[in-house]
Amino acid sequence: VVPAAGGQPPAGPPARVVVKLGGLDWRIKDSRTRKVGPGPNWFSAENVIPDANGSVLLRATGRDGGCVSAEIVASPNLGYGTYKFSVGSNLDDMAKNLVLGLFTWDDTSAESFHREIDVELGRWNQEGNADAQYVIQPYTVPRNIVRFSLPRGLRGSVYSFTWAPDRASFRGEGVGPSGERTLIQEHVFERMIPEPGREQARINLWCMDSKAPAGGTTEVVLTGFEFSPLR
């Protein structure tokens, strides 16, 4: 199944700085009075919960049959380099219409597809569907999307992409019960690579089709974020 991924502006104003992750300040997207993309859904600061250990929990909840989602936005524009996102949750039973996005986005640049580079985790509302993908937008170009399945029983996972002028190199690793790392999937895109602009790293947990979470796990813990500039 080809998902209707990306290309939906994560509109709505990020609120004040309220969380830290990986040493950066992340603003919380807050749009509780109107639905915005992706989804569209409501987004609430109440669904972003930091803890004393430096982790951040994102939660999706139901409201009037719709979905209240969560998104955080890194303050600086980072540009070329390696973006690494650490997930501290098992994703085996995530609600089937729920998507975890680890990505870059530029609100100001529609002509460059918002400089969107994605790791997206979710089944896109299809039971048994592959539950992960790497994307260079637009996803409608077949060579710009690679879908794959996550191993079962992981304690967590780590996803990264290295954004360079001529390529974007993706890597996913699983974290096993004893903390051991195993390779999940690697891929390199070499076409339609955007140039840096005013993009920001973002992380969101959102529901497809504006519907409430469809059973299963509706929370994801983020344990870290790292950025290394391109040398």
Secondary structure, DSSP 8 states (H G I E B T S, - for coil): -----S-S---S-EEEEEEEETTEEEEEE-EEEEEETTTTEEE-GGGEEE-TTS-EEEE-EEETTEEEEEEEEESS---SEEEEEEE-S--TTB-TTEEEEEEEE-TT-GGGGGG-EEEEES-TT-TT---EEEEES-TTSGGGEEEE---TT-SEEEEEEEEETTEEEEEEEEE-TTS-EEEEEEEEE-SS----SS-EEEEEEEEGGG----SSB-EEEEEEEEEEE--
